[in-house]
Amino acid sequence: MIYLTHCSHKKDDRCGETREAVTPDVLYTARPTQRFMQRGKDTSVPWAIFSDKYGVWFPEVRHEWYEKDPNTLTEVEFSALLADFDGKLSAFSQICFYYNPGRFHPVYAHVLRQSALADRVKQITHLWEIT
């Protein structure tokens, strides 16, 4: 089992200035994303962020700051994200996708529906569901 959530627009601007590759817990500063990552650490469960640019981003991986609006995804970029999702998560028997229903971009819902792993995806809306 793995827990996943989508990326956030709010990022540490210093990372953009330095162009240093960092882990997702350093880059993403939005409170809900930070709470998700902290809950994953506190419960010692596998977790990752689904990035509009990098796809499935595991906590130990480093990437540079980026700006990518999900509204600007091309068909080719969407297909690449979908393939990345399926490839990187294929080893997991269950994928719990944490999200806020009021801020759930249609692109992420589309990925979850179109994924070859759709039958393994469970959507969750509360941090206490991460155990």
N, C-alpha and C positions, 0 to 999 in steps of 0.2 A: 504494500500500500504506500502511496505517496500523496502528499497534500500539495496543492498548487493554487496560486492566485494570480491574477493579472497584474501587470505592471502599473505604475502610476506616473502621472505627468510631473508631480513634484519630485525633484531630484536635487542632490547637493550640488550647487553651482560651482563650488570649488573644484569638483571633479571635472567639470567642463572647462575650467580655466587651466588646470594642470594637464588634462588629457591622460592622466594616470589611469591604468586599468584597475578596477576595484571590484569587490564582490557586491552582490545585490543589496546586502544589508547596509552597506556604506552608501551606495548610490541613491536608493529610494528613500525619501524622507516623509512621504505621506503617512499620517498617523495610522490609518487602517493597515497599510502595507507593513509598517514597522511592527504593529501589534501581531500580525500574522507571522512574520518572521521570528519574532521573540517567542511566540507560542510554540512554533516548530522547534526552536532551540530548547525551550524549557521542557518540552515533552520528549525530546530526543527522537523525533519522527523524521523520516525523509520528507523534504519539502523543496519546492522550487518556485520560481517566478516565471510567468509566461510573458515574455517581452515582445512588444510589437516589432522590434528589430532583430533580436537575437533568438527568439523562440524560447524553448524551455531552458531556463538559466538556473543551474544548480548552485547551491550556496558557496561552494569552494572555487567556482570558476570566476575569473576576472575578465571584465569587459570595460571598454571606455564609455564615457558619458555619451549620450545620444539624444536626439530629438526625433521622434517618429509618432505622428498622429495616426491612430488606427483608421481614421476617415480617409487617409491618403494611400492606403494599401492598394497596390495594383493586384490584378488577378495572379500574376506571376509571384508576387511577394506573398499573397495569401496561400497559394499552393505550396510555397517553400515553408511557410510557418506550419501548415498542416502536416507536411511530410516530416518536419522536425519534431513536432508533437508526437506523431505516431512512432517515429524511430526511437526517440529518446525515452519514451514512456512504455514501450512495448513489453518490457520486462516486469512491469508492475501489474498485479492482479486487480487492483482497484486504484482509481484516480479520484481523489476527493478535491473538487474545485470549489474553493472558498470565494464568495463574492457578496457584494452588497446589491440587492435587487434594484435599488434606486440608481445605481451607478454602473450597471452591467452593460458594457458596450455590445451592440449586436454582433460585432466581429467575433468576440469570444464565444458567444452563443453559437454562432455559425461553425466555428472550429469544433466545438464540443459535439454538435450534431453531425458534422461531416467526417469526423475522425473514424478511422477503421477501428478504434478502441472505444467507440461511443457506448457500447454495452458495459464497459468497465467504469464509466464516469458516474460519479455521484456528486451532485451539487449540494454544497452546504453553505449556510448563511450565518453561522455562529462560531465564534472561536472555541467555545467549550466542546464543540464537536471534533476538535483536533485532539486526539488522545493517543 
